[in-house]
Amino acid sequence: MAIDEAILRGYIAGVAPPTLRIYGWKPNAISLGYFQKAGDVLDIVNCGQQKIPFVRRITGGEAIFHSDDVSYSIICSRKDLVLAESVKHSFKILTSFLINSYNALGLEASFFSEILNEVSPPSNKRCSTFCFATRQGFDISVGGKKIGGNAQKRIKNIIFQQGCIPLKLDIKIIRALMREDLSDIENRTIALEDALGRKILFAEFASAIVSSFEKTFSLKLVEGELTPFESKLAKLLKKEKYGSREWNYSR
């Protein structure tokens, strides 16, 4: 999370280019939405016993357990990708590269806004503190179940979007770490391997994301590394912000 924010600040300062970052988590961890309170959402004692750390994001949304997943962040301005001023419209356009990634793997993926009345009548819609158990219009559906999650933050015309796609889901440990009753979570979410019916490695899906992003936005990505500015700032943010109890337990 410190690296993501460092890239964002670097872009705002004009010392970093628009960026698509693809990454994983080690060790396994939980990220909380900016407005969530750790004690209300997580079984803190069990998280400690399982040695699962947690960190609060600067984007909203709900908690995500990061294990076997592919995470990404996008840092750009509206003009970089010719995006509409509307947050909802730009969010849908930005997230469409994931739809194309799933379709390229042979899955039928779509936004819930296109099928919501079929799979989730208004009277049955449920809120949740766990990201993959929620269902909003621009969340992505595969077989009527939510796959992954995405959240966006705007700073004037600058867009910062984070997302996560689970390759596998450890339902048992997710239930143990969350305070919420997630007894029916299998009916609401799906991992990529379960959707595909086969094993998929991080590198394969990361490559699919890169290819889809380039085709969706008609551009060519250039692989790069963190700038000295970003590296230095990320270390500082990790120490003073994301590694602090004050940040992770606040709200």
N, C-alpha and C positions, 0 to 999 in steps of 0.2 A: 504494500500500500504506500510505503514511503517512496518507492521508485515511481509509481504511477503519479503521485502528486509532484514529485520532482520534475518529471517530464512535462506535466501541465504547467508548472511555474516557469520552466525553461521556455516553453512555447510562448507564454504570455510575455516573458522578458525579451523575446526575439532571438534567443540563442539556441533554440531547438526547432526542428522542422515538424510539420504535422506528422503524427505518428500512429501507427497500428502496432501495439505491443501484444505478443502472445506468450503466455507463461503458465507455469504450474506452481504448486505449493509444496514445500518441504520444510518441516514436517507437516502432516495433516493439521488443518486449522479451521476455525470458524471465522467468517467475516460477518459483522453486524451492520445493518443499515444505519445511516447517520442518526436517525431519530429513535432508534431502539435503545432500550435500557437493558444492559446485560443481565441483571438480576431478575428482570421480568420475563426474559426470553429463554435463558439458559439455566440448566441445572449446574450451577457453578461448582458444587462439590464433586459431581461426577466428571465434569470437564477436567478438574484437577487430578482426580484419580486415574482418568484415562490419558492424562498428560496431553490434552488437547488445548492449545492456546487459542485465544480469540482476539480479534482486532476490530475496531470500528472503522468503517469506510467513510469517505466524504460524500458518497452518493447515498441516496435513500434506498427504499426497498426493505426486504426482509433478510433474515439470517440465511447463510449458505455454509454447508459443511464442505470444505475443500479437501478432496482425497484424490481419487483418480478422475481428474477433470482437466479441461482445457479452459483457461481463463484468458480474457483479452481486455485491452483498453484502447480507446480511440481518443486522440487529442487533436483537434483541428478547429478551424473556424467554419462558419456557414459557407463562405465563399470557396473554401478549399474543395468542398464536395458539391457545391451548388445546391445547398439545402434551403428549404423553406424557413421562414421566420417562425412559423408555428412549431411549438415544442413537440406536440403529438405527431405532426406530419413528418418532421425531421427524424423523430425517433423511429417511426415506421420505415422510412427510407434507409436510415443507417442500419437497422436490424435486418433489412431484406437480404443482405449478403449471407446471413446465416440460413435463411430459407433456401437460398440458392446452393449453399454448401450441403444441406441435407438432401436436396433434390439431386445433386450431382452424385450422391452416394446411393441413390435409388429409393429414397424415402419420399413419401408424400407429406410435405410439411406445409403449414399455412398458419396465418394469424387467427387467434381465437375470435377476433372481430368478424371473421368471415364465416365462422361455423358456430358461434356462441349459442345461438338459439337451439341448435341441435344437441350440443353436448352438455350445456349447462344452463337450463332455464333460470330466469331471474330468481325464482323462489329457492333454488338450490345453490346459488352462488355462495361461496364461503370465503371468509378472510382467514389469514393464517400468519403466524410469526415466522414461518419457514418458507423461504422464497419459492421452492419448487412445488409447494402445495397451494399457492395462490393462482389466480387465473384472471388476467386482465385482457382487454381487447387486443393489445399488441404483443402479448405473450405468444410463443410459438407452440403449435400443437402438432403432434405426430400420433396418429391413431386415437385422437380425442384426449390425449394426455399431454401435460406440459413438459417440454424438454428445455432445461436450462433456465436462465433468467438474466435480465439486463436492467440497468439503471443508468440514468443520465443526470448530469449537473450542467447548468448553464452559467457562464460568467460573461454577461453581455452577449456578444456574438461568438464567443468561444464555447465549444462543446467538449465535454468530457464524459465519455460513456464507458462503463465497465460491464462485463458479462462473464458468465460461466456456463459451460456445457459439461455435464457429468458423463464420463465414459462408462463408469459403473456407479451404482448407488449401494452403500452399505446401510440398508434400512434399519437394521438392528441398532447400530451405534447412533444413528441419527435420532431415533426414538429415545435412546438413553441420554442424549445430551440436551435435548429440548424439553422445556417444561410443558409445552403443549401436548395434548393427546393427539398423536399422529397414527392412530391405529388403522386408518384407512388410506394412508399415504400412497400405497401401491396403486390405488384407483385414480390418483390424481397426477402422478408424475411418472416419467420413464427415462432411463439412461440410454445413451446412444448405442451401447452394445446390445441391450435388450431390444431396441427398435430394429437394429440391423440383423439380429440373430447370429452375430459373430463377434469375435474379438477385434477391437480396433485400437491401435497404438496412438499415443500422443502425437508422434511425428506425422502419421498419416492424416489425422484430422486437422492438425495445424497446417499442413500443406494444402488441404482442401479449403481451409479458410482463406489462406493467402490467394489461391487461384480464384476463388469466388469473389473476394474483395476486389481484385484487379478487374475482373470481368464486369462486376456490378457497377463499378464507378469509372470504368474505362481509363485506367491508369496503370502505371508500372511501379510496384513497390521496390525500394532499394534497401537491402539489409544493412543495418547499422548497429552501433554500440552506444552506450550512454556517453554523453559528453562529460568532460571534467566537471562542468557546472552541475550537471544532473547527478553524477556520482557523489560529489561532495555534499550536495543538498540532501540527497536520499539518506546518507549516513546521519546527517544532522536531524532530519525528520524522524528517522527511526529511533534515535536516542531521546529526543526531546518531546516527541508527540506520540507516535504509534507504539512505542515501547513503554509508555507511561500509564500508570493506573488511572490517573486523572482523565485522560482522553478515553480510554477503553471502558471505564465504568460510568462516565458522565451521561447526561441526558436524563 
